[in-house]
C-alpha cells in the first residue's frame, strides 16, 4: 500500500503550528511558544496575566514582529483570544489567526521583507 500524505488543510492544530514554526525557523525567524506540561496527570501551561495570549511570538531582524494564533480548520477563538487579538491590533502589532487553509498566505507573509 502506498503512503498517502494528508492534505495540509486537514492538519491538527498541533501539526499546523509545528509547520509554521518549522517554516519560520527555516526562514530565519526567532519563535517563542510556551509549551504545556503534564503535571499530576493534567495538562497545563503556566503563565501570569490574561488568558488567550497568542500561540506564537515571531521576530525577524528584516521581516518584522508578528503574533500568531494557530487554529485547525474547525478551531474557534476563545473570548480571551479575541480580546488579545483586538488589543494587539489596536496597539499596532501585526497579529494573525492562521488556519491550515491559509498556508499560502503564511508562506507569503513569512517570506516578505517588512517595510
Contact map, one row per residue, 1 for C-alpha under 8 A:
1110000000000000000000000000000000000000000000000000000000000000000000000000000000000000000000000000000000000000000
1111000000000000000000000000000000000000000000000000000000000000000000000000000000000000000000000000000000000000000
1111100000000000000000000000000000000000000000000000000000000000000000000000000000000000000000000000000000000000000
0111110000000000000000000000000000000000000000000000000000000000000000000000000000000000000000000000000000000000000
0011111000000000000000000000000000000000000000000000000000000000000000000000000000000000000000000000000000000000000
0001111101100000000000000000000000000000000000000000000000000000000000000000000000000000000000000000000000000000000
0000111111100000000000000000000000000000000000000000000000000000000000000000000000000000000000000000000000000000000
0000011111100001000000000000000000000000000000000000000000000000000000000000000000000000000000000001101000000000000
0000001111100000000000000000000000000000000000000000000000000000000000001000000000000000000000000011100000000000000
0000011111110000000000000000000000000000000000000000000000000000000000011000000000000000000000000001000000000000000
0000011111111111000000000000000000000000000000000000000000000000000000011000000000000000000000000001000000000000000
0000000001111111000000000000000000000000000000000000000000000000000000010000000000000000000000000000000000000000000
0000000000111111100000000000000000000000000000000000000000000000000001110010000000000000000000000000000000000000000
0000000000111111110000000000000000000000000000000000000000000000000000000000000000000000000000000000000000000000000
0000000000111111111000000000000000000000000000000000000000000000000000000000000000000000000000000000000000000000000
0000000100111111111100000000000000000000000000000000000000000000000001110000000000000000000000000011000000000000000
0000000000001111111110000000000000000000000000000000000000000000000001000000000000000000000000000000000000000000000
0000000000000111111111000000000000000000000000000000000000000000000000000000000000000000000000000000000000000000000
0000000000000011111111100000000000000000000000000000000000000000000000000000000000000000000000000000000000000000000
0000000000000001111111110000000000000000000000000000000000000000000000000000000000000000000000000000000001000000000
0000000000000000111111111000001000000000000000000000000000000000000000000000000000000000000000000000000000000000000
0000000000000000011111111100000000000000000000000000000000000000000000000000000000000000000000000000000000000000000
0000000000000000001111111110000000000000000000000000000000000000000000000000000000000000000000000000000000100100000
0000000000000000000111111111111000000000000000000000000000000000000000000000000000000000000000000000000000000100000
0000000000000000000011111111111000000000000000000000000000000000000000000000000000000000000000000000000000000000000
0000000000000000000001111111100000000000000000000000000000000000000000000000000000000000000000000000000000000000000
0000000000000000000000111111100000000000000000000000000000000000000000000000000000000000000000000000000000000110000
0000000000000000000000011111110000000000000000000000000000010000000000000000000000000000000000000000000000000000000
0000000000000000000000011111111000000000000000000000000001111000000000000000000000000000000000000000000000000000000
0000000000000000000000011001111100000000000000000000000001110000000000000000000000000000000000000000000000000000000
0000000000000000000010011000111110000000000000000000000111100000000000000000000000000000000000000000000000000000000
0000000000000000000000000000011111000000000000000000000111000000000000000000000000000000000000000000000000000000000
0000000000000000000000000000001111100000000000000000001110000000000000000000000000000000000000000000000000000000000
0000000000000000000000000000000111110000000010000000001000000000000000000000000000000000000000000000000000000000000
0000000000000000000000000000000011111000000010000000000000000000000000000000000000000000000000000000000000000000000
0000000000000000000000000000000001111100001111000000000000000000000000000000000000000000000000000000000000000000000
0000000000000000000000000000000000111110001110000000000000000000000000000000000000000000000000000000000000000000000
0000000000000000000000000000000000011111111100000000000000000000000000000000000000000000000000000000000000000000000
0000000000000000000000000000000000001111111100000000000000000000000000000000000000000000000000000000000000000000000
0000000000000000000000000000000000000111110000000000000000000000000000000000000000000000000000000000000000000000000
0000000000000000000000000000000000000111111000000000000000000000000000000000000000000000000000000000000000000000000
0000000000000000000000000000000000000111111100000000000000000000000000000000000000000000000000000000000000000000000
0000000000000000000000000000000000011110111110000000000000000000000000000000000000000000000000000000000000000000000
0000000000000000000000000000000000011110011111000000000000000000000000000000000000000000000000000000000000000000000
0000000000000000000000000000000001111000001111100000000000000000000000000000000000000000000000000000000000000000000
0000000000000000000000000000000000010000000111110000000000000000000000000000000000000000000000000000000000000000000
0000000000000000000000000000000000000000000011111000000000000000000000000000000000000000000000000000000000000000000
0000000000000000000000000000000000000000000001111100000000000000000000000000000000000000000000000000000000000000000
0000000000000000000000000000000000000000000000111110000000000000000000000000000000000000000000000000000000000000000
0000000000000000000000000000000000000000000000011111100000000000000000000000000100000000000000000000000000000000000
0000000000000000000000000000000000000000000000001111100000000000000000000000000110000000000000000000000000000000000
0000000000000000000000000000000000000000000000000111110000000000000000000000011111110000000000000000000000000000000
0000000000000000000000000000000000000000000000000111111000000000000000000000000110010000000000000000000000000000000
0000000000000000000000000000000000000000000000000001111110000000001111000000000010011000000000000000000000000000000
0000000000000000000000000000000011000000000000000000111110000000001111000000000000000000000000000000000000000000000
0000000000000000000000000000001110000000000000000000011111000000001111000000000000000000000000000000000000000000000
0000000000000000000000000000001110000000000000000000011111100000111100000000000000000000000000000000000000000000000
0000000000000000000000000000111100000000000000000000000111110000111100000000000000000000000000000000000000000000000
0000000000000000000000000000111000000000000000000000000011111011110000000000000000000000000000000000000000000000000
0000000000000000000000000001110000000000000000000000000001111111100000000000000000000000000000000000000000000000000
0000000000000000000000000000100000000000000000000000000000111111000000000000000000000000000000000000000000000000000
0000000000000000000000000000000000000000000000000000000000011111000000000000000000000000000000000000000000000000110
0000000000000000000000000000000000000000000000000000000000111111100000000000000000000000000000000000000000000111111
0000000000000000000000000000000000000000000000000000000000111111110000000000000000000000000000000000000000000000110
0000000000000000000000000000000000000000000000000000000011110011111000000000000000000000000011000000000000000000000
0000000000000000000000000000000000000000000000000000000011100001111100000000000000000000000011110000000000000000000
0000000000000000000000000000000000000000000000000000011111000000111110000000000000000000000011110000000000000000000
0000000000000000000000000000000000000000000000000000011111000000011111000000000000000000000000111100000000000000000
0000000000000000000000000000000000000000000000000000011100000000001111100000000000000000000000111100000000000000000
0000000000001001100000000000000000000000000000000000011100000000000111110000000000000000000000001110000000000000000
0000000000001001000000000000000000000000000000000000000000000000000011111111000000000000000000001111000000000000000
0000000001111001000000000000000000000000000000000000000000000000000001111110000000000000000000000011000000000000000
0000000011100000000000000000000000000000000000000000000000000000000000111110000000000000000000000011100000000000000
0000000000000000000000000000000000000000000000000000000000000000000000111111000000000000000000000000000000000000000
0000000000001000000000000000000000000000000000000000000000000000000000111111100000000000000000000000000000000000000
0000000000000000000000000000000000000000000000000000000000000000000000100111110000000000000000000000000000000000000
0000000000000000000000000000000000000000000000000000000000000000000000000011111011000000000000000000000000000000000
0000000000000000000000000000000000000000000000000001000000000000000000000001111111000000000000000000000000000000000
0000000000000000000000000000000000000000000000000001000000000000000000000000111111100000000000000000000000000000000
0000000000000000000000000000000000000000000000000111100000000000000000000000011111110000000000000000000000000000000
0000000000000000000000000000000000000000000000000011110000000000000000000000111111111000000000000000000000000000000
0000000000000000000000000000000000000000000000000001000000000000000000000000111111111100000000000000000000000000000
0000000000000000000000000000000000000000000000000001000000000000000000000000001111111110000000000000000000000000000
0000000000000000000000000000000000000000000000000001110000000000000000000000000111111111000000000000000000000000000
0000000000000000000000000000000000000000000000000000010000000000000000000000000011111111100000110000000000000000000
0000000000000000000000000000000000000000000000000000000000000000000000000000000001111111110000000000000000000000000
0000000000000000000000000000000000000000000000000000000000000000000000000000000000111111111000000000000000000000000
0000000000000000000000000000000000000000000000000000000000000000000000000000000000011111111111100000000000000000000
0000000000000000000000000000000000000000000000000000000000000000000000000000000000001111111111100000000000000000000
0000000000000000000000000000000000000000000000000000000000000000000000000000000000000111111110000000000000000000000
0000000000000000000000000000000000000000000000000000000000000000000000000000000000000011111110000000000000000000000
0000000000000000000000000000000000000000000000000000000000000000000000000000000000000001111111000000000000000000000
0000000000000000000000000000000000000000000000000000000000000000111000000000000000000001111111100000000000000000000
0000000000000000000000000000000000000000000000000000000000000000111000000000000000000001100111110000000000000000000
0000000000000000000000000000000000000000000000000000000000000000011110000000000000001001100011111000000000000000000
0000000000000000000000000000000000000000000000000000000000000000011110000000000000001000000001111100000000000000000
0000000000000000000000000000000000000000000000000000000000000000000111100000000000000000000000111110000000000000000
0000000000000000000000000000000000000000000000000000000000000000000111100000000000000000000000011111011001000000000
0000000010000001000000000000000000000000000000000000000000000000000001111000000000000000000000001111111000000000000
0000000111100001000000000000000000000000000000000000000000000000000000111000000000000000000000000111111000000000000
0000000110000000000000000000000000000000000000000000000000000000000000001000000000000000000000000011111100000000000
0000000000000000000000000000000000000000000000000000000000000000000000000000000000000000000000000111111111000000000
0000000100000000000000000000000000000000000000000000000000000000000000000000000000000000000000000111111111100000000
0000000000000000000000000000000000000000000000000000000000000000000000000000000000000000000000000000111111110000000
0000000000000000000000000000000000000000000000000000000000000000000000000000000000000000000000000000011111111000000
0000000000000000000100000000000000000000000000000000000000000000000000000000000000000000000000000100011111111100000
0000000000000000000000100000000000000000000000000000000000000000000000000000000000000000000000000000001111111110000
0000000000000000000000000000000000000000000000000000000000000000000000000000000000000000000000000000000111111111000
0000000000000000000000000000000000000000000000000000000000000000000000000000000000000000000000000000000011111111000
0000000000000000000000110010000000000000000000000000000000000010000000000000000000000000000000000000000001111111000
0000000000000000000000000010000000000000000000000000000000000010000000000000000000000000000000000000000000111111100
0000000000000000000000000000000000000000000000000000000000000010000000000000000000000000000000000000000000011111110
0000000000000000000000000000000000000000000000000000000000000111000000000000000000000000000000000000000000000011111
0000000000000000000000000000000000000000000000000000000000000111000000000000000000000000000000000000000000000001111
0000000000000000000000000000000000000000000000000000000000000010000000000000000000000000000000000000000000000000111
